[in-house]
Amino acid sequence: MEIKSFYFKGIKISCCDIESSVQQAFDFLNGNTGSEYVCVTDIGNLVNAYKRNPELRKAINNSLLSLPDGRPLSVFAQLKGINNIGRVAGPDFMREVFKKSGGTEIKHFFLGDTEETLQRICAKAKSEYAINICGTHSPDFNPDNDFSDDIILEKIKSAEADFIWVALGGGKQEIWMMNNYRKLSKGIMTGVGAAFRFYLGDIKRAPIL
């Protein structure tokens, strides 16, 4: 299946809902060689990309999918006559991918946050969905140390990951994925921000609008 897009203030938004976005990701894995990346575009990212950060705008516009995270984006799309769209938040997309891949050979890699958080999310996801976790990496953000893309990418390559969940913070993670996804021979990177903490219940989600 092919998901179309529209542009809001020059920013790409994919015309999808949770079901079609997850299916598109699996279709890519099943039918393609090479790698891709997915952005979760909420109002904050959209405003940042439009007003302040051309690199973020470029990252969103070049992504396989720019998921519409927020009711206002769906309303705007519907006003333009686009009806096949619904809110796709990062935590929901991640959880639905877990469900669909549970008990299969599809491999997951978690990048970002702390070692403790990564250990907890691995334990919970394995328990709830029996997903195949092939690796994790908690970057050292200490300014006195290098944030080594080469080390991270080598770990992902060696693990032969299919889904790479990237939690480096909104704005930073999208640009990082754009700059690095072509260095992988397979897999889909998805920038999920605080989704690890939402999934673990450390942060309460705002009401769905």
N, CA, C and O of each residue as an XYZ file, in Angstrom:
836
protein
N       0.836     -1.187      0.000
C       0.000      0.000      0.000
C       0.878      1.247      0.000
O       1.974      1.248      0.561
N       0.387      2.301     -0.632
C       1.127      3.556     -0.688
C       0.323      4.635      0.005
O      -0.841      4.863     -0.326
N       0.939      5.292      0.958
C       0.277      6.351      1.709
C       0.644      7.700      1.099
O       1.823      8.022      0.947
N      -0.364      8.476      0.755
C      -0.132      9.797      0.185
C       0.120     10.807      1.303
O      -0.035     10.499      2.485
N       0.508     12.002      0.910
C       0.811     13.049      1.881
C       0.209     14.372      1.427
O      -0.081     14.566      0.246
N       0.028     15.279      2.384
C      -0.269     16.669      2.059
C       0.753     17.531      2.806
O       1.510     17.030      3.638
N       0.764     18.816      2.504
C       1.758     19.701      3.118
C       1.065     20.847      3.854
O       0.217     21.544      3.296
N       1.445     21.020      5.107
C       0.935     22.110      5.937
C       2.092     23.070      6.196
O       3.063     22.719      6.865
N       1.978     24.288      5.659
C       3.057     25.278      5.775
C       4.389     24.717      5.254
O       5.456     25.025      5.783
N       4.302     23.896      4.219
C       5.506     23.320      3.632
C       6.059     22.119      4.362
O       7.157     21.657      4.053
N       5.299     21.594      5.346
C       5.744     20.447      6.127
C       4.907     19.228      5.743
O       3.678     19.292      5.742
N       5.558     18.143      5.424
C       4.883     16.918      5.002
C       4.109     16.274      6.148
O       4.623     16.121      7.256
N       2.859     15.900      5.857
C       2.035     15.123      6.781
C       1.464     13.935      6.006
O       0.824     14.123      4.971
N       1.684     12.741      6.487
C       1.179     11.548      5.799
C      -0.308     11.356      6.077
O      -0.775     11.561      7.197
N      -1.036     10.962      5.049
C      -2.484     10.737      5.168
C      -2.709      9.304      5.648
O      -2.935      8.399      4.845
N      -2.645      9.113      6.951
C      -2.717      7.764      7.496
C      -3.383      7.779      8.862
O      -3.553      8.828      9.483
N      -3.753      6.599      9.308
C      -4.185      6.401     10.683
C      -3.263      5.344     11.284
O      -2.297      4.926     10.647
N      -3.558      4.914     12.501
C      -2.642      3.991     13.163
C      -2.522      2.674     12.398
O      -1.427      2.125     12.277
N      -3.632      2.169     11.885
C      -3.602      0.880     11.184
C      -2.811      0.959      9.888
O      -1.963      0.107      9.621
N      -3.087      1.985      9.079
C      -2.409      2.075      7.781
C      -0.928      2.418      7.933
O      -0.107      1.978      7.129
N      -0.581      3.194      8.949
C       0.833      3.535      9.144
C       1.650      2.319      9.566
O       2.768      2.119      9.091
N       1.090      1.512     10.457
C       1.786      0.290     10.873
C       1.923     -0.665      9.693
O       2.978     -1.269      9.496
N       0.862     -0.799      8.913
C       0.913     -1.692      7.759
C       1.951     -1.228      6.745
O       2.660     -2.045      6.158
N       2.041      0.098      6.538
C       3.042      0.625      5.607
C       4.453      0.284      6.064
O       5.309     -0.047      5.244
N       4.699      0.362      7.358
C       6.026      0.030      7.885
C       6.361     -1.433      7.630
O       7.473     -1.753      7.212
N       5.409     -2.317      7.879
C       5.657     -3.741      7.650
C       5.773     -4.050      6.163
O       6.570     -4.899      5.764
N       4.989     -3.371      5.347
C       5.099     -3.560      3.900
C       6.497     -3.186      3.416
O       7.070     -3.868      2.566
N       7.038     -2.107      3.958
C       8.390     -1.707      3.559
C       9.408     -2.769      3.951
O      10.272     -3.129      3.152
N       9.308     -3.266      5.165
C      10.255     -4.287      5.618
C      10.167     -5.552      4.779
O      11.179     -6.192      4.495
N       8.955     -5.905      4.387
C       8.751     -7.157      3.656
C       9.092     -7.049      2.174
O       9.361     -8.057      1.521
N       9.082     -5.829      1.644
C       9.216     -5.709      0.199
C      10.395     -4.912     -0.302
O      10.523     -4.685     -1.506
N      11.266     -4.480      0.604
C      12.355     -3.605      0.181
C      13.685     -4.009      0.799
O      13.745     -4.600      1.877
N      14.736     -3.671      0.086
C      16.065     -3.695      0.692
C      16.408     -2.252      1.046
O      15.800     -1.320      0.521
N      17.363     -2.073      1.919
C      17.700     -0.724      2.339
C      16.932     -0.325      3.584
O      16.206     -1.129      4.169
N      17.102      0.919      3.978
C      16.511      1.398      5.221
C      15.708      2.668      4.975
O      15.821      3.307      3.928
N      14.889      3.018      5.971
C      14.074      4.231      5.913
C      13.905      4.764      7.329
O      14.391      4.173      8.293
N      13.202      5.902      7.439
C      12.909      6.427      8.769
C      11.531      7.072      8.799
O      11.004      7.515      7.778
N      10.965      7.111     10.004
C       9.618      7.626     10.236
C       9.693      8.741     11.272
O      10.347      8.597     12.304
N       9.023      9.847     10.992
C       8.927     10.949     11.947
C       7.522     10.996     12.542
O       6.539     10.690     11.867
N       7.444     11.379     13.797
C       6.159     11.627     14.450
C       6.025     13.142     14.555
O       6.740     13.783     15.324
N       5.105     13.709     13.777
C       5.025     15.161     13.643
C       3.848     15.711     14.432
O       2.699     15.635     13.999
N       4.160     16.268     15.603
C       3.135     16.938     16.395
C       3.204     18.440     16.121
O       4.025     18.896     15.326
N       2.341     19.200     16.783
C       2.289     20.637     16.528
C       3.615     21.308     16.893
O       4.065     22.220     16.199
N       4.236     20.854     17.980
C       5.512     21.440     18.382
C       6.589     21.261     17.329
O       7.300     22.210     16.998
N       6.716     20.052     16.799
C       7.700     19.796     15.748
C       7.366     20.572     14.481
O       8.253     21.084     13.798
N       6.069     20.652     14.177
C       5.654     21.346     12.964
C       6.014     22.829     13.036
O       6.564     23.385     12.086
N       5.704     23.467     14.167
C       6.018     24.893     14.335
C       7.526     25.115     14.313
O       8.010     26.065     13.697
N       8.259     24.245     14.979
C       9.721     24.352     15.004
C      10.301     24.229     13.600
O      11.187     24.991     13.215
N       9.791     23.263     12.841
C      10.278     23.050     11.475
C       9.931     24.225     10.569
O      10.719     24.591      9.697
N       8.765     24.811     10.769
C       8.297     25.902      9.906
C       9.009     27.214     10.212
O       9.408     27.937      9.299
N       9.167     27.519     11.497
C       9.643     28.847     11.877
C      11.146     28.935     12.146
O      11.766     29.967     11.890
N      11.731     27.847     12.663
C      13.077     27.995     13.209
C      14.119     27.013     12.683
O      15.314     27.302     12.747
N      13.705     25.883     12.174
C      14.685     24.819     11.947
C      14.537     24.201     10.556
O      13.810     23.222     10.394
N      15.211     24.755      9.558
C      15.095     24.205      8.199
C      15.607     22.778      8.078
O      15.124     22.024      7.233
N      16.584     22.388      8.912
C      17.076     21.010      8.868
C      16.007     20.040      9.361
O      15.879     18.937      8.830
N      15.244     20.442     10.366
C      14.141     19.607     10.834
C      13.077     19.492      9.754
O      12.538     18.408      9.530
N      12.771     20.591      9.085
C      11.806     20.549      7.984
C      12.274     19.585      6.899
O      11.481     18.800      6.379
N      13.539     19.642      6.562
C      14.096     18.733      5.554
C      13.978     17.284      6.005
O      13.637     16.407      5.211
N      14.261     17.033      7.284
C      14.186     15.667      7.806
C      12.768     15.125      7.734
O      12.556     13.987      7.314
N      11.805     15.927      8.138
C      10.405     15.489      8.092
C       9.972     15.237      6.652
O       9.342     14.221      6.360
N      10.304     16.148      5.764
C       9.844     16.043      4.374
C      10.480     14.887      3.614
O       9.912     14.418      2.628
N      11.642     14.420      4.048
C      12.314     13.310      3.372
C      12.018     11.952      3.994
O      12.541     10.935      3.537
N      11.195     11.924      5.018
C      10.906     10.671      5.725
C       9.958      9.776      4.935
O       9.214     10.241      4.071
N      10.000      8.490      5.246
C       9.039      7.553      4.661
C       7.628      7.928      5.065
O       6.720      7.946      4.235
N       7.447      8.226      6.344
C       6.161      8.656      6.878
C       6.376      9.807      7.846
O       7.334      9.815      8.618
N       5.474     10.777      7.793
C       5.414     11.847      8.784
C       4.065     11.705      9.477
O       3.048     12.202      8.994
N       4.073     11.023     10.610
C       2.827     10.626     11.266
C       2.117     11.827     11.883
O       2.751     12.630     12.568
N       0.805     11.963     11.649
C       0.053     13.117     12.156
C      -0.305     12.957     13.632
O      -1.314     12.336     13.965
N       0.511     13.511     14.503
C       0.289     13.379     15.939
C      -0.412     14.628     16.466
O       0.237     15.584     16.891
N      -1.729     14.608     16.434
C      -2.488     15.741     16.953
C      -3.791     15.924     16.204
O      -3.832     15.864     14.976
N      -4.841     16.145     16.947
C      -6.158     16.358     16.354
C      -6.191     17.537     15.379
O      -6.854     17.434     14.348
N      -5.502     18.659     15.657
C      -5.551     19.782     14.707
C      -5.103     19.413     13.298
O      -5.645     19.933     12.323
N      -4.126     18.527     13.180
C      -3.665     18.123     11.851
C      -4.740     17.336     11.118
O      -4.922     17.494      9.911
N      -5.454     16.484     11.855
C      -6.538     15.713     11.243
C      -7.666     16.629     10.790
O      -8.224     16.447      9.708
N      -8.001     17.619     11.623
C      -9.068     18.563     11.278
C      -8.689     19.352     10.033
O      -9.511     19.526      9.133
N      -7.453     19.830      9.975
C      -6.997     20.582      8.810
C      -7.087     19.730      7.552
O      -7.525     20.203      6.503
N      -6.671     18.471      7.661
C      -6.729     17.570      6.510
C      -8.163     17.360      6.046
O      -8.440     17.359      4.846
N      -9.070     17.182      6.997
C     -10.466     16.961      6.648
C     -11.077     18.182      5.973
O     -11.929     18.050      5.094
N     -10.643     19.370      6.385
C     -11.114     20.592      5.733
C     -10.652     20.662      4.279
O     -11.273     21.331      3.453
N      -9.562     19.971      3.978
C      -9.053     19.910      2.602
C      -9.632     18.721      1.839
O      -9.230     18.440      0.710
N     -10.583     18.025      2.470
C     -11.224     16.895      1.814
C     -10.491     15.587      1.970
O     -10.775     14.629      1.251
N      -9.542     15.526      2.909
C      -8.780     14.299      3.161
C      -9.379     13.610      4.373
O      -9.329     14.149      5.479
N      -9.943     12.430      4.184
C     -10.660     11.761      5.269
C      -9.936     10.547      5.838
O     -10.247     10.104      6.944
N      -8.987     10.013      5.106
C      -8.300      8.792      5.546
C      -7.111      9.130      6.438
O      -5.978      8.732      6.164
N      -7.389      9.875      7.517
C      -6.321     10.326      8.403
C      -6.825     10.347      9.839
O      -7.977     10.693     10.100
N      -5.965      9.979     10.749
C      -6.298     10.008     12.165
C      -5.027     10.198     12.968
O      -3.925     10.023     12.446
N      -5.172     10.551     14.221
C      -3.991     10.808     15.042
C      -3.143      9.544     15.197
O      -3.660      8.468     15.497
N      -1.832      9.694     14.987
C      -0.885      8.590     15.191
C       0.229      9.104     16.104
O       1.202      9.695     15.635
N       0.082      8.878     17.388
C       1.098      9.297     18.354
C       2.218      8.261     18.420
O       2.001      7.079     18.158
N       3.405      8.716     18.770
C       4.553      7.823     18.836
C       4.357      6.610     19.724
O       4.655      5.494     19.298
N       3.857      6.787     20.967
C       3.651      5.624     21.839
C       2.662      4.618     21.265
O       2.825      3.411     21.437
N       1.626      5.124     20.576
C       0.621      4.224     19.992
C       1.195      3.453     18.811
O       0.959      2.252     18.675
N       1.949      4.140     17.959
C       2.582      3.479     16.819
C       3.535      2.394     17.308
O       3.536      1.281     16.782
N       4.337      2.713     18.302
C       5.297      1.750     18.833
C       4.587      0.532     19.412
O       4.984     -0.604     19.153
N       3.549      0.767     20.188
C       2.825     -0.345     20.809
C       2.165     -1.242     19.762
O       2.175     -2.465     19.898
N       1.592     -0.638     18.719
C       0.936     -1.437     17.679
C       1.956     -2.257     16.886
O       1.665     -3.379     16.472
N       3.136     -1.704     16.677
C       4.197     -2.479     16.021
C       4.624     -3.640     16.916
O       4.865     -4.745     16.428
N       4.718     -3.393     18.228
C       5.018     -4.480     19.165
C       3.997     -5.605     19.014
O       4.360     -6.777     18.912
N       2.720     -5.236     19.000
C       1.646     -6.235     18.904
C       1.786     -7.073     17.634
O       1.693     -8.300     17.665
N       2.011     -6.382     16.522
C       2.039     -7.069     15.228
C       3.278     -7.946     15.071
O       3.248     -8.946     14.355
N       4.360     -7.571     15.738
C       5.610     -8.315     15.572
C       5.864     -9.324     16.684
O       6.840    -10.073     16.629
N       4.998     -9.351     17.690
C       5.196    -10.266     18.805
C       5.222    -11.724     18.365
O       4.383    -12.155     17.574
N       6.179    -12.474     18.875
C       6.274    -13.886     18.539
C       6.841    -14.170     17.166
O       6.811    -15.315     16.714
N       7.363    -13.146     16.485
C       7.950    -13.325     15.153
C       9.464    -13.130     15.237
O      10.016    -12.892     16.312
N      10.119    -13.236     14.088
C      11.569    -13.042     14.038
C      11.962    -11.584     13.825
O      13.149    -11.269     13.743
N      10.983    -10.700     13.735
C      11.278     -9.277     13.549
C      12.030     -8.739     14.767
O      11.629     -8.958     15.910
N      13.128     -8.033     14.496
C      14.031     -7.608     15.569
C      13.878     -6.116     15.892
O      13.727     -5.280     15.001
N      13.923     -5.813     17.188
C      13.790     -4.439     17.674
C      15.070     -3.985     18.371
O      15.703     -4.740     19.109
N      15.429     -2.730     18.111
C      16.598     -2.114     18.751
C      16.145     -0.794     19.364
O      15.453     -0.008     18.717
N      16.539     -0.551     20.620
C      16.139      0.670     21.320
C      17.350      1.578     21.514
O      18.367      1.168     22.073
N      17.223      2.820     21.040
C      18.301      3.800     21.121
C      17.821      5.033     21.871
O      16.832      5.657     21.488
N      18.533      5.384     22.950
C      18.212      6.596     23.688
C      17.897      6.340     25.144
O      17.828      5.195     25.590
N      17.706      7.437     25.889
C      17.362      7.397     27.306
C      18.481      6.748     28.120
O      19.624      6.691     27.667
N      18.158      6.262     29.315
C      19.167      5.718     30.225
C      19.209      4.201     30.150
O      18.285      3.566     29.642
N      20.284      3.633     30.659
C      20.394      2.171     30.697
C      19.253      1.562     31.514
O      18.697      0.531     31.139
N      18.914      2.198     32.618
C      17.828      1.677     33.453
C      16.513      1.649     32.685
O      15.782      0.660     32.727
N      16.217      2.746     31.982
C      14.982      2.803     31.196
C      14.978      1.738     30.113
O      13.955      1.093     29.883
N      16.100      1.547     29.450
C      16.181      0.543     28.393
C      15.975     -0.864     28.942
O      15.302     -1.681     28.313
N      16.535     -1.150     30.089
C      16.332     -2.459     30.707
C      14.863     -2.685     31.048
O      14.331     -3.779     30.862
N      14.222     -1.643     31.545
C      12.806     -1.762     31.931
C      11.902     -1.934     30.715
O      10.975     -2.743     30.733
N      12.176     -1.171     29.658
C      11.310     -1.277     28.479
C      11.492     -2.628     27.801
O      10.531     -3.192     27.278
N      12.710     -3.150     27.803
C      12.940     -4.477     27.230
C      12.175     -5.538     28.009
O      11.532     -6.407     27.420
N      12.245     -5.466     29.323
C      11.555     -6.450     30.156
C      10.049     -6.385     29.954
O       9.390     -7.419     29.843
N       9.500     -5.175     29.906
C       8.051     -5.028     29.760
C       7.579     -5.463     28.378
O       6.579     -6.172     28.259
N       8.290     -5.043     27.332
C       7.878     -5.383     25.967
C       7.982     -6.880     25.705
O       7.139     -7.450     25.012
N       9.009     -7.517     26.253
C       9.128     -8.975     26.113
C       7.994     -9.680     26.836
O       7.430    -10.646     26.322
N       7.660     -9.200     28.028
C       6.610     -9.823     28.825
C       5.239     -9.651     28.192
O       4.450    -10.595     28.147
N       4.952     -8.448     27.701
C       3.623     -8.156     27.165
C       3.416     -8.672     25.747
O       2.332     -9.155     25.419
N       4.436     -8.577     24.906
C       4.252     -8.861     23.481
C       5.197     -9.915     22.919
O       5.089    -10.267     21.744
N       6.109    -10.419     23.720
C       7.070    -11.432     23.268
C       7.817    -10.985     22.018
O       8.011    -11.766     21.086
N       8.237     -9.707     22.008
C       8.984     -9.220     20.851
C      10.441     -9.661     20.940
O      10.954     -9.978     22.013
N      11.082     -9.670     19.790
C      12.479    -10.086     19.671
C      13.369     -8.840     19.765
O      13.451     -8.061     18.815
N      14.026     -8.657     20.895
C      14.884     -7.486     21.102
C      16.330     -7.873     20.826
O      16.882     -8.769     21.465
N      16.932     -7.182     19.865
C      18.282     -7.560     19.431
C      19.366     -6.640     19.970
O      20.551     -6.924     19.797
N      18.983     -5.534     20.626
C      20.011     -4.656     21.164
C      19.465     -3.345     21.684
O      18.332     -2.964     21.388
N      20.286     -2.658     22.464
C      19.960     -1.334     22.992
C      21.234     -0.502     23.020
O      22.346     -1.028     22.983
N      21.042      0.808     23.086
C      22.197      1.693     23.265
C      21.737      2.965     23.954
O      20.828      3.647     23.478
N      22.367      3.279     25.074
C      22.115      4.529     25.784
C      23.279      5.468     25.503
O      24.374      5.258     26.027
N      23.069      6.504     24.686
C      24.182      7.397     24.331
C      24.686      8.163     25.551
O      23.925      8.485     26.463
N      25.954      8.437     25.544
C      26.564      9.260     26.583
C      26.520     10.711     26.108
O      27.268     11.107     25.214
N      25.631     11.497     26.720
C      25.474     12.883     26.284
C      26.405     13.837     27.031
O      26.282     15.055     26.901
N      27.316     13.296     27.797
C      28.291     14.127     28.493
C      29.090     14.924     27.463
O      29.686     14.336     26.560
N      29.110     16.256     27.585
C      29.811     17.066     26.571
C      31.301     16.785     26.491
O      31.951     17.144     25.509
N      31.848     16.140     27.526
C      33.271     15.812     27.502
C      33.563     14.533     26.720
O      34.721     14.184     26.494
N      32.502     13.841     26.311
C      32.676     12.589     25.569
C      32.032     12.699     24.190
O      31.157     13.537     23.973
N      32.459     11.870     23.281
C      31.921     11.882     21.924
C      30.593     11.138     21.862
O      30.418     10.085     22.477
N      29.652     11.719     21.096
C      28.432     11.001     20.742
C      28.736     10.336     19.404
O      28.587     10.955     18.351
N      29.154      9.097     19.447
C      29.722      8.452     18.263
C      28.653      7.772     17.418
O      28.116      6.730     17.794
N      28.351      8.380     16.263
C      27.419      7.751     15.335
C      27.943      6.399     14.877
O      27.171      5.451     14.731
N      29.240      6.303     14.651
C      29.822      5.059     14.140
C      29.595      3.898     15.102
O      29.259      2.792     14.678
N      29.777      4.146     16.385
C      29.570      3.089     17.379
C      28.115      2.650     17.396
O      27.820      1.455     17.412
N      27.206      3.619     17.393
C      25.773      3.311     17.423
C      25.371      2.523     16.185
O      24.704      1.494     16.288
N      25.775      3.003     15.021
C      25.375      2.362     13.772
C      25.958      0.962     13.647
O      25.305      0.066     13.113
N      27.165      0.767     14.128
C      27.772     -0.562     14.073
C      26.995     -1.543     14.947
O      26.815     -2.701     14.571
N      26.536     -1.084     16.107
C      25.730     -1.945     16.972
C      24.417     -2.330     16.292
O      23.986     -3.481     16.365
N      23.788     -1.360     15.632
C      22.523     -1.632     14.943
C      22.742     -2.597     13.781
O      21.962     -3.529     13.586
N      23.807     -2.372     13.010
C      24.121     -3.263     11.888
C      24.393     -4.679     12.373
O      23.868     -5.644     11.815
N      25.206     -4.802     13.403
C      25.563     -6.129     13.918
C      24.346     -6.867     14.444
O      24.262     -8.092     14.354
N      23.401     -6.109     14.995
C      22.186     -6.715     15.545
C      21.179     -7.085     14.462
O      20.233     -7.829     14.722
N      21.377     -6.563     13.232
C      20.462     -6.797     12.108
C      19.034     -6.403     12.487
O      18.086     -7.160     12.281
N      18.908     -5.203     13.045
C      17.616     -4.723     13.535
C      16.659     -4.393     12.394
O      17.066     -3.899     11.343
N      15.385     -4.677     12.625
C      14.323     -4.302     11.689
C      13.685     -2.973     12.088
O      13.554     -2.068     11.264
N      13.293     -2.862     13.348
C      12.751     -1.608     13.871
C      13.753     -1.011     14.849
O      14.157     -1.661     15.813
N      14.145      0.222     14.593
C      15.065      0.938     15.476
C      14.296      2.097     16.089
O      13.925      3.039     15.388
N      14.054      2.032     17.394
C      13.276      3.049     18.102
C      14.240      4.089     18.660
O      15.088      3.782     19.498
N      14.098      5.328     18.183
C      15.078      6.378     18.467
C      14.463      7.420     19.395
O      13.523      8.121     19.021
N      14.999      7.513     20.602
C      14.501      8.465     21.601
C      15.625      9.411     21.992
O      16.226      9.281     23.059
N      15.897     10.364     21.111
C      16.967     11.335     21.341
C      16.425     12.735     21.562
O      17.197     13.687     21.677
N      15.096     12.875     21.623
C      14.492     14.188     21.805
C      14.002     14.761     20.494
O      14.675     14.670     19.468
N      12.798     15.365     20.543
C      12.196     15.946     19.350
C      13.095     16.989     18.706
O      13.677     17.822     19.400
N      13.211     16.948     17.395
C      14.078     17.856     16.657
C      15.438     17.239     16.416
O      15.888     17.168     15.272
N      16.097     16.795     17.457
C      17.423     16.178     17.322
C      17.324     14.816     16.658
O      18.109     14.503     15.763
N      16.356     13.994     17.095
C      16.285     12.620     16.594
C      15.925     12.575     15.113
O      16.413     11.709     14.387
N      15.081     13.494     14.657
C      14.695     13.502     13.245
C      15.897     13.808     12.356
O      16.108     13.153     11.335
N      16.677     14.801     12.752
C      17.861     15.166     11.976
C      18.898     14.047     12.026
O      19.551     13.752     11.025
N      19.046     13.427     13.197
C      19.988     12.315     13.316
C      19.590     11.162     12.390
O      20.446     10.578     11.726
N      18.309     10.838     12.345
C      17.852      9.754     11.472
C      18.107     10.090     10.010
O      18.591      9.251      9.251
N      17.780     11.324      9.614
C      18.005     11.734      8.228
C      19.475     11.599      7.837
O      19.793     11.173      6.727
N      20.354     11.958      8.744
C      21.784     11.939      8.439
C      22.403     10.545      8.473
O      23.513     10.347      7.980
N      21.695      9.587      9.049
C      22.321      8.280      9.279
C      21.589      7.067      8.710
O      22.176      5.987      8.636
N      20.330      7.210      8.307
C      19.581      6.010      7.928
C      20.165      5.310      6.709
O      20.081      4.086      6.601
N      20.752      6.063      5.795
C      21.317      5.445      4.589
C      22.565      4.614      4.883
O      23.014      3.844      4.034
N      23.116      4.767      6.064
C      24.300      3.995      6.438
C      23.946      2.574      6.866
O      24.828      1.742      7.078
N      22.648      2.307      6.990
C      22.184      0.966      7.338
C      21.738      0.236      6.084
O      21.268      0.860      5.133
N      21.880     -1.060      6.078
C      21.471     -1.857      4.921
C      20.027     -2.321      5.026
O      19.464     -2.813      4.049
N      19.418     -2.169      6.202
C      18.033     -2.593      6.393
C      17.456     -1.871      7.607
O      18.183     -1.269      8.398
N      16.129     -1.946      7.733
C      15.483     -1.454      8.942
C      14.760     -0.132      8.784
O      14.975      0.607      7.824
N      13.896      0.149      9.752
C      13.158      1.403      9.817
C      13.445      2.072     11.156
O      13.138      1.524     12.215
N      14.031      3.251     11.096
C      14.187      4.068     12.292
C      12.895      4.850     12.530
O      12.279      5.336     11.581
N      12.487      4.972     13.782
C      11.328      5.795     14.125
C      11.678      6.668     15.323
O      12.082      6.163     16.370
N      11.521      7.977     15.164
C      11.791      8.904     16.254
C      10.588      8.996     17.173
O       9.532      9.487     16.773
N      10.741      8.529     18.397
C       9.579      8.420     19.292
C       9.679      9.295     20.537
O       8.805      9.220     21.401
N      10.717     10.120     20.654
C      10.782     11.067     21.757
C      10.663     10.417     23.119
O      11.484      9.580     23.495
N       9.631     10.810     23.860
C       9.429     10.317     25.227
C       8.583      9.050     25.286
O       8.089      8.686     26.353
N       8.410      8.376     24.150
C       7.522      7.203     24.113
C       7.960      6.100     25.066
O       7.114      5.387     25.607
N       9.261      5.945     25.283
C       9.725      4.920     26.226
C       9.135      5.178     27.608
O       8.648      4.258     28.263
N       9.181      6.436     28.048
C       8.686      6.788     29.377
C       7.165      6.701     29.451
O       6.611      6.311     30.479
N       6.489      7.063     28.361
C       5.030      6.912     28.333
C       4.651      5.437     28.444
O       3.749      5.074     29.200
N       5.340      4.603     27.693
C       5.048      3.170     27.702
C       5.256      2.572     29.088
O       4.498      1.700     29.513
N       6.270      3.037     29.782
C       6.572      2.525     31.121
C       5.685      3.141     32.197
O       5.682      2.676     33.337
N       4.931      4.183     31.845
C       4.074      4.838     32.827
C       4.793      5.867     33.670
O       4.224      6.365     34.641
N       6.035      6.206     33.327
C       6.783      7.216     34.073
C       6.229      8.614     33.838
O       6.317      9.480     34.709
N       5.660      8.828     32.663
C       5.059     10.112     32.304
C       3.619      9.851     31.887
O       3.349      8.932     31.113
N       2.703     10.653     32.396
C       1.303     10.510     32.003
C       1.058     11.260     30.704
O       1.541     12.377     30.517
N       0.311     10.642     29.821
C      -0.010     11.263     28.544
C      -1.119     12.282     28.699
O      -2.032     12.113     29.508
N      -1.026     13.342     27.913
C      -2.088     14.344     27.890
C      -3.334     13.734     27.256
O      -3.231     12.780     26.485
N      -4.513     14.276     27.573
C      -5.742     13.764     26.951
C      -5.669     13.850     25.435
O      -5.113     14.799     24.882
N      -6.233     12.857     24.775
C      -6.251     12.845     23.313
C      -7.227     13.890     22.818
O      -8.394     13.889     23.209
N      -6.753     14.786     21.956
C      -7.585     15.857     21.414
C      -8.002     15.548     19.991
O      -8.709     16.341     19.369
